[in-house]
Amino acid sequence: QPLYAYFRPHLPDKNALDETISSKRSLWEFMHMGLGYVAVAGGIINVVLGILLVSQKKAYEAFVTDYAMAMSIICITIVGLLFLFTLKFSRYFS
């Protein structure tokens, strides 16, 4: 995180006449959000693949892996709904 912050281009000064964001800052913001989405998607895939691997190896009873998959689907749905909520109402949070 500190290394990532070190390379982050600064926002324009609030007292400056020209308050446009530089192209480097726009690119950084795009990459930052994109990598965040990739991390979330990778985490979701990791959970699902982990449950499938455990169920394939029959390390636990079937109801344990079924329960884990059901809870994962519920949690992923909640995260997706919260994501859609923030997209719709993001103007109120800034």
N, C-alpha and C positions, 0 to 999 in steps of 0.2 A: 504494500500500500504506500509506504513512503516513497519508494522509487517511482511508482505510478504518479503520485502527486508532484514529485520533482519535475517530471516532464510535462505536466499539465500547463498549457498556456494560460496566462492570467486573463481575467475579464477586463474590459476597458474601465478606466477610472470613472467613477460616478460624476466627477466634476468636469470631465472632458466634454468638449462640444460634440465630438463625433463618438457616439456610444455604440457603434456597430461592432459586432463580434468578429474577430479575425477568422480567416479561413482555417488556420491551424486549430483555433479553439473549436470551431464547428466540427472539424474532422475528429478532434479528440472527444467531444461530446458524443458524436455518432459511434465511435469505436467503444467508448465507455458503456453506453447503453447496449450496444450490440453484444459485447462480451458478457454483460450481465444477463442478457436473454439466453445466450449460449450456455452460461453456467447453470441457470435455472433449468433449462431443457436437459442438460447433461445430468443434473441431479435427479430429475424425474426418471430419465431413462435408466440411470444407475439403480434406483430403488426397484423399478419394475424388473429389470434383468436379474437383480439379486434375488428377488422373491422367486422368479422363474427357475433360477439355478438351484435354489434350496429345494423347491418342490420337485425338480427333476432328480436330484440326488436322494430324495425321500429321507431327508435327515429328520424331518418332523412329521407328525400326523397331518393328513390332508386338511383338516379343519384349521390348523394353525396357519398354513400358507394361504388358504382361502380367506381367512380372517385378515391376514396381513395385506393381501391384495385388495380386499374390500376397503380396508381403512386407507390404503394408499390412494385408491380411486376417489374416495371421499375427500381426502386432503388435497389431492391434485385439483379436484373440481372447485374446492373452496379457493385455492390459490388462483385458479383461472377466473373465477367470478370476481375476486378482489382486483385482479389485473384489469378486467373489463370495466369495473367500477371506477378505478383510478383513471383509465383512459377517457371515460365519459365525463368525469367531474374534475379533471386535472386543473382546469382553469380556476377552480375555487381554492386550490391548495398553494398556488404560487403567489 
